[in-house]
Amino acid sequence: MITRIIVGVVGIAIGSVMVVRSEWFLSFFGRIDWAEIHLGSEGGTRVFYKLLGMITILISLMIMTGTIEGLLFAIFGPLFRGR
């Protein structure tokens, strides 16, 4: 239980840094060609880093509340059921 909370808080912190400091991520990791083509002309990589940070925050919140297990079971459960 406590590990889920710690993982969630760390994930939320990392995601928040990705959203707020996307320019630092751009200068450190560089541009992503796919993001530049599909997410905008000159700011696609920044948008990608912000979206990745928001997804990280959402998944971290789901881990903290315990709802990630239900979602994963709903998506992948039918693959493991017997016939």
mmCIF file of the N, C-alpha and C atoms, coordinates in Angstrom:
data_MODEL
# 
_entry.id   MODEL 
# 
loop_
_atom_site.group_PDB 
_atom_site.id 
_atom_site.type_symbol 
_atom_site.label_atom_id 
_atom_site.label_alt_id 
_atom_site.label_comp_id 
_atom_site.label_asym_id 
_atom_site.label_entity_id 
_atom_site.label_seq_id 
_atom_site.pdbx_PDB_ins_code 
_atom_site.Cartn_x 
_atom_site.Cartn_y 
_atom_site.Cartn_z 
_atom_site.occupancy 
_atom_site.B_iso_or_equiv 
_atom_site.pdbx_formal_charge 
_atom_site.auth_seq_id 
_atom_site.auth_comp_id 
_atom_site.auth_asym_id 
_atom_site.auth_atom_id 
_atom_site.pdbx_PDB_model_num 
ATOM 1   N N  . MET A 1 1  ? 0.828   -1.193  0.000   1.00 0.00 ? 1  MET A N  1 
ATOM 2   C CA . MET A 1 1  ? 0.000   0.000   0.000   1.00 0.00 ? 1  MET A CA 1 
ATOM 3   C C  . MET A 1 1  ? 0.872   1.257   0.000   1.00 0.00 ? 1  MET A C  1 
ATOM 4   N N  . ILE A 1 2  ? 1.844   1.296   0.879   1.00 0.00 ? 2  ILE A N  1 
ATOM 5   C CA . ILE A 1 2  ? 2.693   2.485   0.975   1.00 0.00 ? 2  ILE A CA 1 
ATOM 6   C C  . ILE A 1 2  ? 3.560   2.624   -0.268  1.00 0.00 ? 2  ILE A C  1 
ATOM 7   N N  . THR A 1 3  ? 3.932   1.488   -0.892  1.00 0.00 ? 3  THR A N  1 
ATOM 8   C CA . THR A 1 3  ? 4.745   1.572   -2.105  1.00 0.00 ? 3  THR A CA 1 
ATOM 9   C C  . THR A 1 3  ? 3.945   2.171   -3.254  1.00 0.00 ? 3  THR A C  1 
ATOM 10  N N  . ARG A 1 4  ? 2.645   1.867   -3.315  1.00 0.00 ? 4  ARG A N  1 
ATOM 11  C CA . ARG A 1 4  ? 1.819   2.470   -4.363  1.00 0.00 ? 4  ARG A CA 1 
ATOM 12  C C  . ARG A 1 4  ? 1.761   3.977   -4.205  1.00 0.00 ? 4  ARG A C  1 
ATOM 13  N N  . ILE A 1 5  ? 1.685   4.441   -2.982  1.00 0.00 ? 5  ILE A N  1 
ATOM 14  C CA . ILE A 1 5  ? 1.631   5.876   -2.736  1.00 0.00 ? 5  ILE A CA 1 
ATOM 15  C C  . ILE A 1 5  ? 2.956   6.534   -3.102  1.00 0.00 ? 5  ILE A C  1 
ATOM 16  N N  . ILE A 1 6  ? 4.059   5.895   -2.735  1.00 0.00 ? 6  ILE A N  1 
ATOM 17  C CA . ILE A 1 6  ? 5.372   6.452   -3.054  1.00 0.00 ? 6  ILE A CA 1 
ATOM 18  C C  . ILE A 1 6  ? 5.584   6.483   -4.565  1.00 0.00 ? 6  ILE A C  1 
ATOM 19  N N  . VAL A 1 7  ? 5.246   5.385   -5.250  1.00 0.00 ? 7  VAL A N  1 
ATOM 20  C CA . VAL A 1 7  ? 5.381   5.339   -6.711  1.00 0.00 ? 7  VAL A CA 1 
ATOM 21  C C  . VAL A 1 7  ? 4.489   6.405   -7.354  1.00 0.00 ? 7  VAL A C  1 
ATOM 22  N N  . GLY A 1 8  ? 3.285   6.575   -6.834  1.00 0.00 ? 8  GLY A N  1 
ATOM 23  C CA . GLY A 1 8  ? 2.378   7.579   -7.371  1.00 0.00 ? 8  GLY A CA 1 
ATOM 24  C C  . GLY A 1 8  ? 2.895   8.993   -7.201  1.00 0.00 ? 8  GLY A C  1 
ATOM 25  N N  . VAL A 1 9  ? 3.406   9.300   -6.020  1.00 0.00 ? 9  VAL A N  1 
ATOM 26  C CA . VAL A 1 9  ? 3.921   10.646  -5.767  1.00 0.00 ? 9  VAL A CA 1 
ATOM 27  C C  . VAL A 1 9  ? 5.142   10.931  -6.640  1.00 0.00 ? 9  VAL A C  1 
ATOM 28  N N  . VAL A 1 10 ? 6.031   9.959   -6.774  1.00 0.00 ? 10 VAL A N  1 
ATOM 29  C CA . VAL A 1 10 ? 7.208   10.143  -7.622  1.00 0.00 ? 10 VAL A CA 1 
ATOM 30  C C  . VAL A 1 10 ? 6.785   10.322  -9.085  1.00 0.00 ? 10 VAL A C  1 
ATOM 31  N N  . GLY A 1 11 ? 5.822   9.523   -9.535  1.00 0.00 ? 11 GLY A N  1 
ATOM 32  C CA . GLY A 1 11 ? 5.337   9.646   -10.905 1.00 0.00 ? 11 GLY A CA 1 
ATOM 33  C C  . GLY A 1 11 ? 4.672   10.989  -11.166 1.00 0.00 ? 11 GLY A C  1 
ATOM 34  N N  . ILE A 1 12 ? 3.899   11.475  -10.196 1.00 0.00 ? 12 ILE A N  1 
ATOM 35  C CA . ILE A 1 12 ? 3.259   12.783  -10.341 1.00 0.00 ? 12 ILE A CA 1 
ATOM 36  C C  . ILE A 1 12 ? 4.317   13.880  -10.394 1.00 0.00 ? 12 ILE A C  1 
ATOM 37  N N  . ALA A 1 13 ? 5.357   13.761  -9.584  1.00 0.00 ? 13 ALA A N  1 
ATOM 38  C CA . ALA A 1 13 ? 6.429   14.758  -9.596  1.00 0.00 ? 13 ALA A CA 1 
ATOM 39  C C  . ALA A 1 13 ? 7.154   14.763  -10.945 1.00 0.00 ? 13 ALA A C  1 
ATOM 40  N N  . ILE A 1 14 ? 7.456   13.582  -11.467 1.00 0.00 ? 14 ILE A N  1 
ATOM 41  C CA . ILE A 1 14 ? 8.139   13.495  -12.759 1.00 0.00 ? 14 ILE A CA 1 
ATOM 42  C C  . ILE A 1 14 ? 7.250   14.045  -13.870 1.00 0.00 ? 14 ILE A C  1 
ATOM 43  N N  . GLY A 1 15 ? 5.982   13.684  -13.860 1.00 0.00 ? 15 GLY A N  1 
ATOM 44  C CA . GLY A 1 15 ? 5.060   14.188  -14.874 1.00 0.00 ? 15 GLY A CA 1 
ATOM 45  C C  . GLY A 1 15 ? 4.894   15.691  -14.804 1.00 0.00 ? 15 GLY A C  1 
ATOM 46  N N  . SER A 1 16 ? 4.846   16.238  -13.593 1.00 0.00 ? 16 SER A N  1 
ATOM 47  C CA . SER A 1 16 ? 4.720   17.686  -13.445 1.00 0.00 ? 16 SER A CA 1 
ATOM 48  C C  . SER A 1 16 ? 5.948   18.406  -13.983 1.00 0.00 ? 16 SER A C  1 
ATOM 49  N N  . VAL A 1 17 ? 7.119   17.854  -13.725 1.00 0.00 ? 17 VAL A N  1 
ATOM 50  C CA . VAL A 1 17 ? 8.344   18.452  -14.255 1.00 0.00 ? 17 VAL A CA 1 
ATOM 51  C C  . VAL A 1 17 ? 8.332   18.393  -15.778 1.00 0.00 ? 17 VAL A C  1 
ATOM 52  N N  . MET A 1 18 ? 7.827   17.304  -16.344 1.00 0.00 ? 18 MET A N  1 
ATOM 53  C CA . MET A 1 18 ? 7.775   17.195  -17.800 1.00 0.00 ? 18 MET A CA 1 
ATOM 54  C C  . MET A 1 18 ? 6.836   18.236  -18.400 1.00 0.00 ? 18 MET A C  1 
ATOM 55  N N  . VAL A 1 19 ? 5.740   18.517  -17.725 1.00 0.00 ? 19 VAL A N  1 
ATOM 56  C CA . VAL A 1 19 ? 4.791   19.500  -18.244 1.00 0.00 ? 19 VAL A CA 1 
ATOM 57  C C  . VAL A 1 19 ? 5.342   20.918  -18.097 1.00 0.00 ? 19 VAL A C  1 
ATOM 58  N N  . VAL A 1 20 ? 5.903   21.225  -16.937 1.00 0.00 ? 20 VAL A N  1 
ATOM 59  C CA . VAL A 1 20 ? 6.355   22.589  -16.662 1.00 0.00 ? 20 VAL A CA 1 
ATOM 60  C C  . VAL A 1 20 ? 7.666   22.905  -17.369 1.00 0.00 ? 20 VAL A C  1 
ATOM 61  N N  . ARG A 1 21 ? 8.581   21.966  -17.421 1.00 0.00 ? 21 ARG A N  1 
ATOM 62  C CA . ARG A 1 21 ? 9.918   22.199  -17.972 1.00 0.00 ? 21 ARG A CA 1 
ATOM 63  C C  . ARG A 1 21 ? 10.119  21.487  -19.305 1.00 0.00 ? 21 ARG A C  1 
ATOM 64  N N  . SER A 1 22 ? 9.152   21.558  -20.196 1.00 0.00 ? 22 SER A N  1 
ATOM 65  C CA . SER A 1 22 ? 9.289   20.869  -21.482 1.00 0.00 ? 22 SER A CA 1 
ATOM 66  C C  . SER A 1 22 ? 10.429  21.442  -22.318 1.00 0.00 ? 22 SER A C  1 
ATOM 67  N N  . GLU A 1 23 ? 10.735  22.715  -22.128 1.00 0.00 ? 23 GLU A N  1 
ATOM 68  C CA . GLU A 1 23 ? 11.847  23.322  -22.872 1.00 0.00 ? 23 GLU A CA 1 
ATOM 69  C C  . GLU A 1 23 ? 13.181  22.691  -22.453 1.00 0.00 ? 23 GLU A C  1 
ATOM 70  N N  . TRP A 1 24 ? 13.347  22.365  -21.170 1.00 0.00 ? 24 TRP A N  1 
ATOM 71  C CA . TRP A 1 24 ? 14.565  21.708  -20.706 1.00 0.00 ? 24 TRP A CA 1 
ATOM 72  C C  . TRP A 1 24 ? 14.684  20.316  -21.325 1.00 0.00 ? 24 TRP A C  1 
ATOM 73  N N  . PHE A 1 25 ? 13.568  19.578  -21.373 1.00 0.00 ? 25 PHE A N  1 
ATOM 74  C CA . PHE A 1 25 ? 13.590  18.258  -21.995 1.00 0.00 ? 25 PHE A CA 1 
ATOM 75  C C  . PHE A 1 25 ? 13.947  18.369  -23.474 1.00 0.00 ? 25 PHE A C  1 
ATOM 76  N N  . LEU A 1 26 ? 13.442  19.416  -24.132 1.00 0.00 ? 26 LEU A N  1 
ATOM 77  C CA . LEU A 1 26 ? 13.767  19.628  -25.538 1.00 0.00 ? 26 LEU A CA 1 
ATOM 78  C C  . LEU A 1 26 ? 15.256  19.887  -25.730 1.00 0.00 ? 26 LEU A C  1 
ATOM 79  N N  . SER A 1 27 ? 15.844  20.719  -24.881 1.00 0.00 ? 27 SER A N  1 
ATOM 80  C CA . SER A 1 27 ? 17.266  21.009  -25.025 1.00 0.00 ? 27 SER A CA 1 
ATOM 81  C C  . SER A 1 27 ? 18.145  19.830  -24.610 1.00 0.00 ? 27 SER A C  1 
ATOM 82  N N  . PHE A 1 28 ? 17.680  18.999  -23.687 1.00 0.00 ? 28 PHE A N  1 
ATOM 83  C CA . PHE A 1 28 ? 18.478  17.870  -23.207 1.00 0.00 ? 28 PHE A CA 1 
ATOM 84  C C  . PHE A 1 28 ? 18.382  16.673  -24.157 1.00 0.00 ? 28 PHE A C  1 
ATOM 85  N N  . PHE A 1 29 ? 17.160  16.325  -24.595 1.00 0.00 ? 29 PHE A N  1 
ATOM 86  C CA . PHE A 1 29 ? 16.962  15.144  -25.434 1.00 0.00 ? 29 PHE A CA 1 
ATOM 87  C C  . PHE A 1 29 ? 16.881  15.468  -26.923 1.00 0.00 ? 29 PHE A C  1 
ATOM 88  N N  . GLY A 1 30 ? 16.619  16.712  -27.267 1.00 0.00 ? 30 GLY A N  1 
ATOM 89  C CA . GLY A 1 30 ? 16.540  17.087  -28.674 1.00 0.00 ? 30 GLY A CA 1 
ATOM 90  C C  . GLY A 1 30 ? 15.138  16.922  -29.239 1.00 0.00 ? 30 GLY A C  1 
ATOM 91  N N  . ARG A 1 31 ? 15.039  17.204  -30.520 1.00 0.00 ? 31 ARG A N  1 
ATOM 92  C CA . ARG A 1 31 ? 13.748  17.138  -31.202 1.00 0.00 ? 31 ARG A CA 1 
ATOM 93  C C  . ARG A 1 31 ? 13.417  15.696  -31.573 1.00 0.00 ? 31 ARG A C  1 
ATOM 94  N N  . ILE A 1 32 ? 12.108  15.419  -31.638 1.00 0.00 ? 32 ILE A N  1 
ATOM 95  C CA . ILE A 1 32 ? 11.603  14.121  -32.062 1.00 0.00 ? 32 ILE A CA 1 
ATOM 96  C C  . ILE A 1 32 ? 10.932  14.340  -33.411 1.00 0.00 ? 32 ILE A C  1 
ATOM 97  N N  . ASP A 1 33 ? 11.478  13.718  -34.440 1.00 0.00 ? 33 ASP A N  1 
ATOM 98  C CA . ASP A 1 33 ? 10.979  13.953  -35.797 1.00 0.00 ? 33 ASP A CA 1 
ATOM 99  C C  . ASP A 1 33 ? 9.508   13.578  -35.936 1.00 0.00 ? 33 ASP A C  1 
ATOM 100 N N  . TRP A 1 34 ? 9.116   12.441  -35.371 1.00 0.00 ? 34 TRP A N  1 
ATOM 101 C CA . TRP A 1 34 ? 7.723   12.015  -35.476 1.00 0.00 ? 34 TRP A CA 1 
ATOM 102 C C  . TRP A 1 34 ? 6.789   13.056  -34.867 1.00 0.00 ? 34 TRP A C  1 
ATOM 103 N N  . ALA A 1 35 ? 7.150   13.585  -33.720 1.00 0.00 ? 35 ALA A N  1 
ATOM 104 C CA . ALA A 1 35 ? 6.306   14.577  -33.052 1.00 0.00 ? 35 ALA A CA 1 
ATOM 105 C C  . ALA A 1 35 ? 6.254   15.875  -33.836 1.00 0.00 ? 35 ALA A C  1 
ATOM 106 N N  . GLU A 1 36 ? 7.347   16.279  -34.429 1.00 0.00 ? 36 GLU A N  1 
ATOM 107 C CA . GLU A 1 36 ? 7.367   17.507  -35.221 1.00 0.00 ? 36 GLU A CA 1 
ATOM 108 C C  . GLU A 1 36 ? 6.457   17.383  -36.441 1.00 0.00 ? 36 GLU A C  1 
ATOM 109 N N  . ILE A 1 37 ? 6.400   16.205  -37.033 1.00 0.00 ? 37 ILE A N  1 
ATOM 110 C CA . ILE A 1 37 ? 5.569   16.005  -38.218 1.00 0.00 ? 37 ILE A CA 1 
ATOM 111 C C  . ILE A 1 37 ? 4.091   15.912  -37.848 1.00 0.00 ? 37 ILE A C  1 
ATOM 112 N N  . HIS A 1 38 ? 3.777   15.140  -36.800 1.00 0.00 ? 38 HIS A N  1 
ATOM 113 C CA . HIS A 1 38 ? 2.386   14.820  -36.504 1.00 0.00 ? 38 HIS A CA 1 
ATOM 114 C C  . HIS A 1 38 ? 1.721   15.710  -35.460 1.00 0.00 ? 38 HIS A C  1 
ATOM 115 N N  . LEU A 1 39 ? 2.471   16.417  -34.636 1.00 0.00 ? 39 LEU A N  1 
ATOM 116 C CA . LEU A 1 39 ? 1.869   17.193  -33.550 1.00 0.00 ? 39 LEU A CA 1 
ATOM 117 C C  . LEU A 1 39 ? 2.015   18.700  -33.717 1.00 0.00 ? 39 LEU A C  1 
ATOM 118 N N  . GLY A 1 40 ? 2.504   19.155  -34.807 1.00 0.00 ? 40 GLY A N  1 
ATOM 119 C CA . GLY A 1 40 ? 2.648   20.588  -35.010 1.00 0.00 ? 40 GLY A CA 1 
ATOM 120 C C  . GLY A 1 40 ? 3.904   20.890  -35.795 1.00 0.00 ? 40 GLY A C  1 
ATOM 121 N N  . SER A 1 41 ? 3.998   22.097  -36.307 1.00 0.00 ? 41 SER A N  1 
ATOM 122 C CA . SER A 1 41 ? 5.126   22.417  -37.175 1.00 0.00 ? 41 SER A CA 1 
ATOM 123 C C  . SER A 1 41 ? 6.405   22.698  -36.388 1.00 0.00 ? 41 SER A C  1 
ATOM 124 N N  . GLU A 1 42 ? 6.388   23.667  -35.485 1.00 0.00 ? 42 GLU A N  1 
ATOM 125 C CA . GLU A 1 42 ? 7.610   24.021  -34.761 1.00 0.00 ? 42 GLU A CA 1 
ATOM 126 C C  . GLU A 1 42 ? 7.528   23.731  -33.270 1.00 0.00 ? 42 GLU A C  1 
ATOM 127 N N  . GLY A 1 43 ? 6.428   23.169  -32.811 1.00 0.00 ? 43 GLY A N  1 
ATOM 128 C CA . GLY A 1 43 ? 6.315   22.914  -31.385 1.00 0.00 ? 43 GLY A CA 1 
ATOM 129 C C  . GLY A 1 43 ? 5.834   21.522  -31.063 1.00 0.00 ? 43 GLY A C  1 
ATOM 130 N N  . GLY A 1 44 ? 5.961   20.618  -32.024 1.00 0.00 ? 44 GLY A N  1 
ATOM 131 C CA . GLY A 1 44 ? 5.454   19.267  -31.826 1.00 0.00 ? 44 GLY A CA 1 
ATOM 132 C C  . GLY A 1 44 ? 6.158   18.499  -30.733 1.00 0.00 ? 44 GLY A C  1 
ATOM 133 N N  . THR A 1 45 ? 7.461   18.702  -30.604 1.00 0.00 ? 45 THR A N  1 
ATOM 134 C CA . THR A 1 45 ? 8.205   17.995  -29.569 1.00 0.00 ? 45 THR A CA 1 
ATOM 135 C C  . THR A 1 45 ? 7.821   18.496  -28.185 1.00 0.00 ? 45 THR A C  1 
ATOM 136 N N  . ARG A 1 46 ? 7.620   19.800  -28.047 1.00 0.00 ? 46 ARG A N  1 
ATOM 137 C CA . ARG A 1 46 ? 7.180   20.343  -26.761 1.00 0.00 ? 46 ARG A CA 1 
ATOM 138 C C  . ARG A 1 46 ? 5.813   19.794  -26.383 1.00 0.00 ? 46 ARG A C  1 
ATOM 139 N N  . VAL A 1 47 ? 4.910   19.727  -27.351 1.00 0.00 ? 47 VAL A N  1 
ATOM 140 C CA . VAL A 1 47 ? 3.579   19.164  -27.104 1.00 0.00 ? 47 VAL A CA 1 
ATOM 141 C C  . VAL A 1 47 ? 3.699   17.700  -26.705 1.00 0.00 ? 47 VAL A C  1 
ATOM 142 N N  . PHE A 1 48 ? 4.592   16.966  -27.359 1.00 0.00 ? 48 PHE A N  1 
ATOM 143 C CA . PHE A 1 48 ? 4.802   15.562  -27.026 1.00 0.00 ? 48 PHE A CA 1 
ATOM 144 C C  . PHE A 1 48 ? 5.268   15.395  -25.588 1.00 0.00 ? 48 PHE A C  1 
ATOM 145 N N  . TYR A 1 49 ? 6.233   16.209  -25.162 1.00 0.00 ? 49 TYR A N  1 
ATOM 146 C CA . TYR A 1 49 ? 6.716   16.114  -23.787 1.00 0.00 ? 49 TYR A CA 1 
ATOM 147 C C  . TYR A 1 49 ? 5.616   16.477  -22.790 1.00 0.00 ? 49 TYR A C  1 
ATOM 148 N N  . LYS A 1 50 ? 4.791   17.458  -23.108 1.00 0.00 ? 50 LYS A N  1 
ATOM 149 C CA . LYS A 1 50 ? 3.687   17.826  -22.227 1.00 0.00 ? 50 LYS A CA 1 
ATOM 150 C C  . LYS A 1 50 ? 2.644   16.720  -22.156 1.00 0.00 ? 50 LYS A C  1 
ATOM 151 N N  . LEU A 1 51 ? 2.303   16.122  -23.299 1.00 0.00 ? 51 LEU A N  1 
ATOM 152 C CA . LEU A 1 51 ? 1.350   15.013  -23.302 1.00 0.00 ? 51 LEU A CA 1 
ATOM 153 C C  . LEU A 1 51 ? 1.890   13.807  -22.546 1.00 0.00 ? 51 LEU A C  1 
ATOM 154 N N  . LEU A 1 52 ? 3.159   13.518  -22.724 1.00 0.00 ? 52 LEU A N  1 
ATOM 155 C CA . LEU A 1 52 ? 3.778   12.409  -22.001 1.00 0.00 ? 52 LEU A CA 1 
ATOM 156 C C  . LEU A 1 52 ? 3.755   12.658  -20.497 1.00 0.00 ? 52 LEU A C  1 
ATOM 157 N N  . GLY A 1 53 ? 4.002   13.903  -20.086 1.00 0.00 ? 53 GLY A N  1 
ATOM 158 C CA . GLY A 1 53 ? 3.927   14.244  -18.673 1.00 0.00 ? 53 GLY A CA 1 
ATOM 159 C C  . GLY A 1 53 ? 2.517   14.106  -18.118 1.00 0.00 ? 53 GLY A C  1 
ATOM 160 N N  . MET A 1 54 ? 1.508   14.510  -18.892 1.00 0.00 ? 54 MET A N  1 
ATOM 161 C CA . MET A 1 54 ? 0.132   14.392  -18.430 1.00 0.00 ? 54 MET A CA 1 
ATOM 162 C C  . MET A 1 54 ? -0.307  12.933  -18.341 1.00 0.00 ? 54 MET A C  1 
ATOM 163 N N  . ILE A 1 55 ? 0.137   12.111  -19.286 1.00 0.00 ? 55 ILE A N  1 
ATOM 164 C CA . ILE A 1 55 ? -0.165  10.679  -19.224 1.00 0.00 ? 55 ILE A CA 1 
ATOM 165 C C  . ILE A 1 55 ? 0.526   10.051  -18.023 1.00 0.00 ? 55 ILE A C  1 
ATOM 166 N N  . THR A 1 56 ? 1.752   10.469  -17.726 1.00 0.00 ? 56 THR A N  1 
ATOM 167 C CA . THR A 1 56 ? 2.471   9.973   -16.551 1.00 0.00 ? 56 THR A CA 1 
ATOM 168 C C  . THR A 1 56 ? 1.725   10.335  -15.265 1.00 0.00 ? 56 THR A C  1 
ATOM 169 N N  . ILE A 1 57 ? 1.220   11.552  -15.187 1.00 0.00 ? 57 ILE A N  1 
ATOM 170 C CA . ILE A 1 57 ? 0.452   11.972  -14.018 1.00 0.00 ? 57 ILE A CA 1 
ATOM 171 C C  . ILE A 1 57 ? -0.808  11.133  -13.882 1.00 0.00 ? 57 ILE A C  1 
ATOM 172 N N  . LEU A 1 58 ? -1.529  10.908  -14.981 1.00 0.00 ? 58 LEU A N  1 
ATOM 173 C CA . LEU A 1 58 ? -2.763  10.130  -14.941 1.00 0.00 ? 58 LEU A CA 1 
ATOM 174 C C  . LEU A 1 58 ? -2.508  8.694   -14.510 1.00 0.00 ? 58 LEU A C  1 
ATOM 175 N N  . ILE A 1 59 ? -1.493  8.062   -15.067 1.00 0.00 ? 59 ILE A N  1 
ATOM 176 C CA . ILE A 1 59 ? -1.176  6.683   -14.694 1.00 0.00 ? 59 ILE A CA 1 
ATOM 177 C C  . ILE A 1 59 ? -0.723  6.612   -13.238 1.00 0.00 ? 59 ILE A C  1 
ATOM 178 N N  . SER A 1 60 ? 0.025   7.609   -12.777 1.00 0.00 ? 60 SER A N  1 
ATOM 179 C CA . SER A 1 60 ? 0.475   7.627   -11.384 1.00 0.00 ? 60 SER A CA 1 
ATOM 180 C C  . SER A 1 60 ? -0.714  7.757   -10.430 1.00 0.00 ? 60 SER A C  1 
ATOM 181 N N  . LEU A 1 61 ? -1.678  8.598   -10.788 1.00 0.00 ? 61 LEU A N  1 
ATOM 182 C CA . LEU A 1 61 ? -2.886  8.715   -9.963  1.00 0.00 ? 61 LEU A CA 1 
ATOM 183 C C  . LEU A 1 61 ? -3.663  7.401   -9.936  1.00 0.00 ? 61 LEU A C  1 
ATOM 184 N N  . MET A 1 62 ? -3.715  6.725   -11.075 1.00 0.00 ? 62 MET A N  1 
ATOM 185 C CA . MET A 1 62 ? -4.407  5.444   -11.114 1.00 0.00 ? 62 MET A CA 1 
ATOM 186 C C  . MET A 1 62 ? -3.684  4.392   -10.285 1.00 0.00 ? 62 MET A C  1 
ATOM 187 N N  . ILE A 1 63 ? -2.369  4.428   -10.260 1.00 0.00 ? 63 ILE A N  1 
ATOM 188 C CA . ILE A 1 63 ? -1.609  3.502   -9.423  1.00 0.00 ? 63 ILE A CA 1 
ATOM 189 C C  . ILE A 1 63 ? -1.871  3.800   -7.953  1.00 0.00 ? 63 ILE A C  1 
ATOM 190 N N  . MET A 1 64 ? -1.892  5.071   -7.593  1.00 0.00 ? 64 MET A N  1 
ATOM 191 C CA . MET A 1 64 ? -2.113  5.445   -6.189  1.00 0.00 ? 64 MET A CA 1 
ATOM 192 C C  . MET A 1 64 ? -3.488  5.015   -5.692  1.00 0.00 ? 64 MET A C  1 
ATOM 193 N N  . THR A 1 65 ? -4.496  5.151   -6.527  1.00 0.00 ? 65 THR A N  1 
ATOM 194 C CA . THR A 1 65 ? -5.852  4.826   -6.097  1.00 0.00 ? 65 THR A CA 1 
ATOM 195 C C  . THR A 1 65 ? -6.197  3.364   -6.302  1.00 0.00 ? 65 THR A C  1 
ATOM 196 N N  . GLY A 1 66 ? -5.377  2.628   -7.020  1.00 0.00 ? 66 GLY A N  1 
ATOM 197 C CA . GLY A 1 66 ? -5.625  1.209   -7.217  1.00 0.00 ? 66 GLY A CA 1 
ATOM 198 C C  . GLY A 1 66 ? -6.551  0.909   -8.377  1.00 0.00 ? 66 GLY A C  1 
ATOM 199 N N  . THR A 1 67 ? -6.852  1.884   -9.211  1.00 0.00 ? 67 THR A N  1 
ATOM 200 C CA . THR A 1 67 ? -7.752  1.643   -10.334 1.00 0.00 ? 67 THR A CA 1 
ATOM 201 C C  . THR A 1 67 ? -7.044  1.109   -11.564 1.00 0.00 ? 67 THR A C  1 
ATOM 202 N N  . ILE A 1 68 ? -5.723  1.096   -11.566 1.00 0.00 ? 68 ILE A N  1 
ATOM 203 C CA . ILE A 1 68 ? -4.977  0.615   -12.727 1.00 0.00 ? 68 ILE A CA 1 
ATOM 204 C C  . ILE A 1 68 ? -5.182  -0.894  -12.917 1.00 0.00 ? 68 ILE A C  1 
ATOM 205 N N  . GLU A 1 69 ? -5.339  -1.631  -11.820 1.00 0.00 ? 69 GLU A N  1 
ATOM 206 C CA . GLU A 1 69 ? -5.528  -3.073  -11.927 1.00 0.00 ? 69 GLU A CA 1 
ATOM 207 C C  . GLU A 1 69 ? -6.832  -3.397  -12.644 1.00 0.00 ? 69 GLU A C  1 
ATOM 208 N N  . GLY A 1 70 ? -7.895  -2.675  -12.291 1.00 0.00 ? 70 GLY A N  1 
ATOM 209 C CA . GLY A 1 70 ? -9.175  -2.901  -12.951 1.00 0.00 ? 70 GLY A CA 1 
ATOM 210 C C  . GLY A 1 70 ? -9.132  -2.569  -14.428 1.00 0.00 ? 70 GLY A C  1 
ATOM 211 N N  . LEU A 1 71 ? -8.446  -1.497  -14.776 1.00 0.00 ? 71 LEU A N  1 
ATOM 212 C CA . LEU A 1 71 ? -8.324  -1.113  -16.178 1.00 0.00 ? 71 LEU A CA 1 
ATOM 213 C C  . LEU A 1 71 ? -7.525  -2.141  -16.962 1.00 0.00 ? 71 LEU A C  1 
ATOM 214 N N  . LEU A 1 72 ? -6.406  -2.576  -16.414 1.00 0.00 ? 72 LEU A N  1 
ATOM 215 C CA . LEU A 1 72 ? -5.593  -3.576  -17.098 1.00 0.00 ? 72 LEU A CA 1 
ATOM 216 C C  . LEU A 1 72 ? -6.328  -4.900  -17.238 1.00 0.00 ? 72 LEU A C  1 
ATOM 217 N N  . PHE A 1 73 ? -7.096  -5.276  -16.209 1.00 0.00 ? 73 PHE A N  1 
ATOM 218 C CA . PHE A 1 73 ? -7.867  -6.517  -16.294 1.00 0.00 ? 73 PHE A CA 1 
ATOM 219 C C  . PHE A 1 73 ? -8.963  -6.403  -17.346 1.00 0.00 ? 73 PHE A C  1 
ATOM 220 N N  . ALA A 1 74 ? -9.599  -5.235  -17.446 1.00 0.00 ? 74 ALA A N  1 
ATOM 221 C CA . ALA A 1 74 ? -10.644 -5.048  -18.443 1.00 0.00 ? 74 ALA A CA 1 
ATOM 222 C C  . ALA A 1 74 ? -10.071 -5.095  -19.860 1.00 0.00 ? 74 ALA A C  1 
ATOM 223 N N  . ILE A 1 75 ? -8.875  -4.580  -20.042 1.00 0.00 ? 75 ILE A N  1 
ATOM 224 C CA . ILE A 1 75 ? -8.276  -4.569  -21.376 1.00 0.00 ? 75 ILE A CA 1 
ATOM 225 C C  . ILE A 1 75 ? -7.685  -5.926  -21.739 1.00 0.00 ? 75 ILE A C  1 
ATOM 226 N N  . PHE A 1 76 ? -6.895  -6.497  -20.833 1.00 0.00 ? 76 PHE A N  1 
ATOM 227 C CA . PHE A 1 76 ? -6.162  -7.711  -21.153 1.00 0.00 ? 76 PHE A CA 1 
ATOM 228 C C  . PHE A 1 76 ? -6.775  -8.986  -20.590 1.00 0.00 ? 76 PHE A C  1 
ATOM 229 N N  . GLY A 1 77 ? -7.824  -8.882  -19.797 1.00 0.00 ? 77 GLY A N  1 
ATOM 230 C CA . GLY A 1 77 ? -8.456  -10.050 -19.189 1.00 0.00 ? 77 GLY A CA 1 
ATOM 231 C C  . GLY A 1 77 ? -8.952  -11.072 -20.192 1.00 0.00 ? 77 GLY A C  1 
ATOM 232 N N  . PRO A 1 78 ? -9.615  -10.638 -21.258 1.00 0.00 ? 78 PRO A N  1 
ATOM 233 C CA . PRO A 1 78 ? -10.102 -11.634 -22.218 1.00 0.00 ? 78 PRO A CA 1 
ATOM 234 C C  . PRO A 1 78 ? -8.996  -12.449 -22.894 1.00 0.00 ? 78 PRO A C  1 
ATOM 235 N N  . LEU A 1 79 ? -7.793  -11.938 -22.920 1.00 0.00 ? 79 LEU A N  1 
ATOM 236 C CA . LEU A 1 79 ? -6.693  -12.692 -23.529 1.00 0.00 ? 79 LEU A CA 1 
ATOM 237 C C  . LEU A 1 79 ? -6.302  -13.896 -22.703 1.00 0.00 ? 79 LEU A C  1 
ATOM 238 N N  . PHE A 1 80 ? -6.561  -13.873 -21.394 1.00 0.00 ? 80 PHE A N  1 
ATOM 239 C CA . PHE A 1 80 ? -6.090  -14.934 -20.505 1.00 0.00 ? 80 PHE A CA 1 
ATOM 240 C C  . PHE A 1 80 ? -7.206  -15.833 -19.995 1.00 0.00 ? 80 PHE A C  1 
ATOM 241 N N  . ARG A 1 81 ? -8.433  -15.635 -20.447 1.00 0.00 ? 81 ARG A N  1 
ATOM 242 C CA . ARG A 1 81 ? -9.534  -16.489 -20.023 1.00 0.00 ? 81 ARG A CA 1 
ATOM 243 C C  . ARG A 1 81 ? -9.528  -17.771 -20.856 1.00 0.00 ? 81 ARG A C  1 
ATOM 244 N N  . GLY A 1 82 ? -9.938  -18.849 -20.194 1.00 0.00 ? 82 GLY A N  1 
ATOM 245 C CA . GLY A 1 82 ? -10.040 -20.121 -20.913 1.00 0.00 ? 82 GLY A CA 1 
ATOM 246 C C  . GLY A 1 82 ? -11.284 -20.148 -21.788 1.00 0.00 ? 82 GLY A C  1 
ATOM 247 N N  . ARG A 1 83 ? -11.285 -21.065 -22.734 1.00 0.00 ? 83 ARG A N  1 
ATOM 248 C CA . ARG A 1 83 ? -12.435 -21.147 -23.642 1.00 0.00 ? 83 ARG A CA 1 
ATOM 249 C C  . ARG A 1 83 ? -13.495 -22.030 -23.098 1.00 0.00 ? 83 ARG A C  1 
# 
